[in-house]
Each structure stands twice: as structure tokens, then as C-alpha cells.
Amino acid sequence: MEQPLGFSFRELSHEKLIKYAEFLLRQYRLVDAHWFLKVEDNFGLDIASKFNEEIWAKLGEVSAKDIIRYMGVEKGDLKSVLEALKYFPWTIIANWKITEFSDKRAIILAERCPPQESRLKSGRKIFACKAMQQSFFENFVKIFNSSIKVRCHNAPPDPKPQGYWCKWELVLE
């Protein structure tokens, strides 16, 4: 007898759905890590970083559009961008926090950075991810409002400050 191997999310209990979401976040992070490491091992860190920047630039745009579509966040002001970022998987993975907010300005900190932390733990050097994150944020925010500008205060290859990995500012001009 033939039957589907998969399941419907609606079949899961609330607790199982939460566990499954946590599982998917881990899988998301592992796919991101393993493709990067494989390219780095075979072609070098510079090539892996270049591909990473291109992929994350595209991901910024696609993710913003998907969040609008699936989560119902509306285009608009800085508050809309921050609402949308709540649903972006990396916000949860890296424990991003809003440390300052006004109608025209927000500061975002990444307290954790699993890729960089894993690299250090495995004896690899930290890779420069500032350009990649800049491209991601610029492409994400422009979907909501092209008047919002992205400024990096700190991100690798900058020296790591105490208590966080990177710091970003979003400004509505």
C-alpha cells in the first residue's frame, strides 16, 4: 500500500511543532556551515567568502519577500523592518537584539555567532563577514523601505568587542 512518507504540520502537537521548528533551525545552520566549509576546504577562504556574500545578498531579498508573504508583515517604516527581522531564522540563531530604537534609528547586536564560534572551536580563523552581512541587510531593508540605510559599527574582520560579535545600525533617512 502506497502512503506519503512526510507529514502535515497540522498533525503535530504544539510541543512537537516547537521541537520541529528548533530542528529546522539547526538544519538551516548546518547547511549554511557545511557548504561554506566544503568550498573553503576545496577552493580557499576567499572563494568561500565571495560565494557566501553573493548568496546572503540574494537571501536578504528573498527572505524579506517571503516574510511579507507568509507572516503578513507590511512594507513601511523601520518598525516594519524590525518586525520582519523577528521572523528571519538567523535572528534566533545568533540571538540578535535591538539595543536602541526610535522612529528613525535602530541598533542591532548579534550576541552570538555560531559560525565564528564553531570556527574558533575547531581551530579555524575567523572569517570576514562584514561585507556579507552588509549585503544581506541592504537587500532585506530595501524591500520594506529604500530610504532605510544600513551602517556597520562592528563585524569581523573588526576586532570582537566584549559581549557581542557584530553591531548594525538601521537609519531611516
N, C-alpha and C positions, 0 to 999 in steps of 0.2 A: 504494500500500500504506500502510495506516494504522499508525503506531507512536508510542509515547509520546515526547514531547519531553524530559521530565525524566529523571532517573536515580535509582538506588538508592545510598544511601551505601555499601552493601556492595560496590559495583562499584569504588570508589575505592581507590587505593593509600594506604598510611599517609601518605605525603608530601602527596598530593593532598587527603586528608581534612583535614590540618592547614591547608593553604592555603585550603581551602574554609571552614573554621571561622574563619580570620582574615578572609576576605572577608565572611562573615556578620556578624562583629563590627563591621566597618566599615559595612556596610549598616544595622545596628541603630543605630549612632551617627548616621549621615547622616539616617535617617528622623526620629530624635529632634530633630536640629538643624533640618532643613528645615521640619517642621511648625511648630516654635516660631517660627522666623524669619518664616514666612509670616503667622502670626497676629499677631506683633509688628508687622510692616510694615503690616498692614491694620487692626488694631484697637488697637495700642499695647502697650507692655511690661507694663502692669498686667494686662490681659486675658490676654495670653500666659502670664504667671506664674501667674495664677489657674487657668487650664486645666492648666498644667504640674503644679501642686500636686495637683489632683484626679486627673490621670492617674497620677502617680507614687504617690499613696496607694493607688490600686487595683492598680497594678503590684506594690507590695510584697506584698500579699496573694496575688495570682495567682502571682507568681514563687515565693514560698515553697511554695505548694501544688504547683506544677509541679516544683520541685526535689525535694520529697519523693517525688512520683510517679515522675519519670524517673531521678533519681540515687540514690534509696533512702536519703536522709538521714532519720533518725528524729527525731521531736519529742523535746524533753527540755530539757537544760541549755544553758548558754551555749556550751559546746563544740559542740553540735549546730547552733546558730545560725551560728557561725563556719565550721563545715564547709559549711553550706548557702551562705553568702555566697561561698565559693570558686567556686561554680558560677554565680553571678549575673554576667551579662555586664559590667555596669558595674565590677565589681571588677577585671577585667582591663583594661578601657579606661582607667580612672582610676588604675590601679596602687595600689589600696588595700593598706595594710599594717597588720598587728597590731603595735603597738609595746609594749603591755603586756598580760599575760594572767594571770589566776588563775581559780579556780573561780567566783568571784563578780563578776569585773570584767574588761573588755577595752577597750582604746583602739584605735581605728581611725583611720588617717590616709589622706587622699587626696593623694598626691604630685602627681598631675596632674589637670587638669580640662579636657579637650578643648573643651567648650562655652565656658567662660570664656576659655581661651587663644585660641580662634578669634575670639571677640568682640573681644578686645583687638587682635588682629592685623588685624581688618577695620575698626577704628575705632569699634566699638560699646562702650557702657559695660557693666561687669559687672552682671549682674542678681542680685537677692537670691534665693538658692536654699535658704536655711536651712529655711524652713517646708516646702518641697517634700521635702527630704531627711529632715526630722523625721517627716513623714507616712509617707514610704516606710519608714524604719527601724522606726517603731512598728508599722505594719501587717505588716511582714515578721516581726519577732521575736514578735509575739503568736501567730502560727501555731504557733510552736515552744514558747513558754512565756510565758504572760501575766504572770508575775512579773518578767520582764526589762524594765527601764526604759531609755529612751534619753535621753541628755543631750548637747547640743551644746556643745562647748568653743569652736568657732570655725567659721564658714562665712559666705560672703557673705550679707548686706552688711557683715559684720565686716571690718576691715582684714586683708589677706592677710599671714600670718606668713611668715618666710623658710623655704623648703623644703617647704611643703605648702599646699594650698588649704583643707582643712577637717579638723576633728578631732572624732570622736564617741566617746562612752563608752557602753558597754552594761553595766548593773549588774543582777545577779540579787538581788532583794530578798526 
